[in-house]
């Protein structure tokens, strides 16, 4: 297995996780229409990326190497304060999307170096959507953080 194979595998795993996490956040914050609808749309993009990566040769890792992290984080420590919960979810989504973006960039650079036109086309078509995912999460964080963090939750 070479470095490109490892990057494909890592990105496939990352896109699958991001899709699951986006859908979980959409469900947890279903009262917020923008979050519910946009997160659901962005999850479809990640699913599409994962499908295309699988077609390009990304092979899922054996179960023994699976990360134990799940899309459902369990009990919400910010229960009773939906703004903090949303902010936590957006931060996690942003970091996951940035991680995927870095993998897309590395794959594009490797494709250029190896003159792999198919891999370069894949990265060129999918990476802009991942960048859009990062911009959306970042914008949402910028919009809600001041309001959420400046207001102390009632205890």
Residue pairs with C-beta under 8 A, 6 or more apart in sequence:
3 110
4 107
4 110
4 114
4 116
4 119
5 57
5 59
7 103
7 106
7 107
7 110
8 53
8 56
8 57
8 58
8 107
9 58
9 59
9 60
9 61
10 103
11 49
11 53
11 58
11 100
11 103
11 104
11 107
12 50
12 53
12 54
12 58
12 60
13 60
13 61
13 67
14 96
14 99
14 100
14 103
15 46
15 47
15 49
15 50
15 53
15 100
16 46
16 47
16 50
17 67
17 69
17 71
17 96
18 43
18 46
18 93
18 96
18 97
18 100
18 133
19 43
19 44
19 46
19 47
19 50
20 43
20 70
20 71
21 71
21 89
21 92
21 93
21 96
22 39
22 40
22 42
22 43
22 46
22 93
23 39
23 40
23 43
23 71
24 71
24 72
25 35
25 39
25 86
25 89
25 90
25 93
26 35
26 36
26 37
26 39
26 40
26 43
27 36
28 76
28 85
28 89
29 35
29 36
29 39
29 82
29 85
29 86
29 89
30 36
31 82
32 86
34 140
35 86
35 140
38 136
39 93
42 132
42 133
42 136
45 129
45 130
45 132
45 133
46 100
46 133
48 126
49 100
49 126
49 129
49 130
50 58
52 122
52 126
53 122
54 60
56 118
56 119
56 122
76 85
78 84
78 85
78 88
78 153
79 85
80 153
81 153
83 144
83 147
83 148
83 151
84 148
84 153
86 144
86 148
87 141
87 144
87 145
87 148
87 149
90 137
90 140
90 141
90 144
91 137
91 141
93 133
93 137
94 134
94 137
94 138
94 141
97 130
97 133
97 134
97 137
98 134
100 130
100 133
101 127
101 130
101 131
101 134
104 123
104 126
104 127
104 130
105 123
105 127
107 119
107 122
107 123
108 119
108 120
108 123
108 124
108 127
110 116
110 119
111 117
111 119
111 120
111 122
111 123
112 120
